[in-house]
Amino acid sequence: MDKEKVKAFSERVFADMSASLASGMVYVGVKTGLFRAMEGQGAMSCEQVVERSGLQARYVEEWLKGMVASEYLQYDPAQQNYLLPDEHAFMLASDDTDHFAGGLYAMIPVLLAGAPQVAEAFKTGGGVPFGNIGEEGILALDLLNRGAYQHRFVSYWMQSMPGVVERLEVGGRALDVGCGSGHVSTALATGFSRAQVLGIDPDAASIEQARKTAAAAQCGAEFLAVTTTGLLSDASIEPFEFISACDCVHDFPDPLATLREIRQLLTDDGTFLVIEPKVADRLEDNVNSVSTMFYGFSLFHCMTQSLAVDGCGMGACAGPEQTQALLKEAGFGSVELLPIKSQVNLFYAARR
Ligand SMILES: C[S@@+](CC[C@H](N)C(=O)[O-])C[C@H]1O[C@@H](n2cnc3c(N)ncnc32)[C@H](O)[C@@H]1O
């Protein structure tokens, strides 16, 4: 055994442990408003942070120290004060913008709360059902994605499909499958006021949240707690010019069957937009932080919630070749990887 390698790996052990627990502390900072209390304030004493945040002094003190230790905050020992750098505030105190990263940390307690059950499922099979993420999980998913959906979906991402934009500007029908808390449907209904927009999701609690999202935006998006199977069984449903499935194809228990149903719901000249995690096809190309994050999402949520309902457990880490092959197998005649820049997502446009 190489002692130097053991020493180097022990550093890695502590680095990962500290990253995990730093993430928990960041979650608290986002959730309690501590980052927002410090944003743009310059250097602050602990007492000033306590006063501005209205939180308990001893908790705030320990949090500030932990955030200094993990280099999220800067500390001036002479003045004994704390600074949230503007660059960090840009990502952590910027709720509802497309550069807010705080929603990622909101997933930490949600994902790890299910870790004991996931570990058990390694022995017993099955999985942890979607519903186990509870209201906290639905709100975390909402916080994770809503800034990008509000600010990028129509104004940036859809602009790479000019034909779809032109069509929806004059009317037409749009469907968001696996709509979760409804921000894509709301962005579509707000951006294309003449289009009819429907969001569907089998999770009733998500649909309840989606209706609140649309009501807050005063838009006409409608929602149904059904799958595509349910929608197809409704004889009054007409086909859609545009269908999206954002961050959810890999969550479908039977992705191939659902993609085939989506194809049936599309007009002959319609477009299907798929947004999936940005990972590579080959495992050896996934040795990086973004892929590690997605394998964690997959193990603790995406894969296990599918296995919990006897699904195939596709998981969040299919790369572009596998995703395009799946869409082709479902019958889509043309599948294109869209040239949209993103650190975390890949975008596909499929046509019948
Ligand atoms: C990770 S969430 C994404 C939600 C939303 N699209 C977003 O980006 O925030 C995955 C969603 O897929 C939904 N889902 C799972 N199986 C589904 C199915 N067969 N049909 C439609 N939606 C499904 C889940 O209920 C969940 O809301």
The ligand as an SDF file (V2000), in Angstrom:
LIG
                    3D

 27 29  0  0  0  0  0  0  0  0999 V2000
  -37.7360   16.3460  -11.3420 C   0  0  0  0  0  0  0  0  0  0  0  0
  -39.4440   16.6570  -11.4730 S   0  0  0  0  0  0  0  0  0  0  0  0
  -39.4430   17.9560  -12.6770 C   0  0  0  0  0  0  0  0  0  0  0  0
  -40.6530   18.8210  -12.5900 C   0  0  0  0  0  0  0  0  0  0  0  0
  -40.6700   20.0070  -13.5680 C   0  0  0  0  0  0  0  0  0  0  0  0
  -40.7430   19.5600  -14.9520 N   0  0  0  0  0  0  0  0  0  0  0  0
  -39.4460   20.8570  -13.3600 C   0  0  0  0  0  0  0  0  0  0  0  0
  -38.5670   20.8750  -14.2170 O   0  0  0  0  0  0  0  0  0  0  0  0
  -39.3590   21.5090  -12.3110 O   0  0  0  0  0  0  0  0  0  0  0  0
  -40.0570   15.2850  -12.3970 C   0  0  0  0  0  0  0  0  0  0  0  0
  -41.5700   15.2840  -12.5500 C   0  0  0  0  0  0  0  0  0  0  0  0
  -41.9600   14.2100  -13.4040 O   0  0  0  0  0  0  0  0  0  0  0  0
  -43.2170   13.7830  -12.9430 C   0  0  0  0  0  0  0  0  0  0  0  0
  -43.5340   12.4430  -13.4940 N   0  0  0  0  0  0  0  0  0  0  0  0
  -43.1370   11.2330  -13.0740 C   0  0  0  0  0  0  0  0  0  0  0  0
  -43.6860   10.2590  -13.8250 N   0  0  0  0  0  0  0  0  0  0  0  0
  -44.4350   10.8680  -14.7710 C   0  0  0  0  0  0  0  0  0  0  0  0
  -45.2450   10.4170  -15.8550 C   0  0  0  0  0  0  0  0  0  0  0  0
  -45.3830    9.1360  -16.1370 N   0  0  0  0  0  0  0  0  0  0  0  0
  -45.8730   11.3400  -16.6060 N   0  0  0  0  0  0  0  0  0  0  0  0
  -45.7260   12.6540  -16.3570 C   0  0  0  0  0  0  0  0  0  0  0  0
  -44.9720   13.1470  -15.3390 N   0  0  0  0  0  0  0  0  0  0  0  0
  -44.3320   12.2680  -14.5690 C   0  0  0  0  0  0  0  0  0  0  0  0
  -43.0780   13.8090  -11.4310 C   0  0  0  0  0  0  0  0  0  0  0  0
  -44.3310   13.7670  -10.7770 O   0  0  0  0  0  0  0  0  0  0  0  0
  -42.3280   15.1180  -11.2450 C   0  0  0  0  0  0  0  0  0  0  0  0
  -43.1790   16.1940  -11.0290 O   0  0  0  0  0  0  0  0  0  0  0  0
  1  2  1  0
  2  3  1  0
  2 10  1  0
  3  4  1  0
  4  5  1  0
  5  6  1  0
  5  7  1  0
  7  8  2  0
  7  9  1  0
 10 11  1  0
 11 12  1  0
 11 26  1  0
 12 13  1  0
 13 14  1  0
 13 24  1  0
 14 15  1  0
 14 23  1  0
 15 16  2  0
 16 17  1  0
 17 18  1  0
 17 23  2  0
 18 19  1  0
 18 20  2  0
 20 21  1  0
 21 22  2  0
 22 23  1  0
 24 25  1  0
 24 26  1  0
 26 27  1  0
M  CHG  2   2   1   9  -1
M  END
$$$$
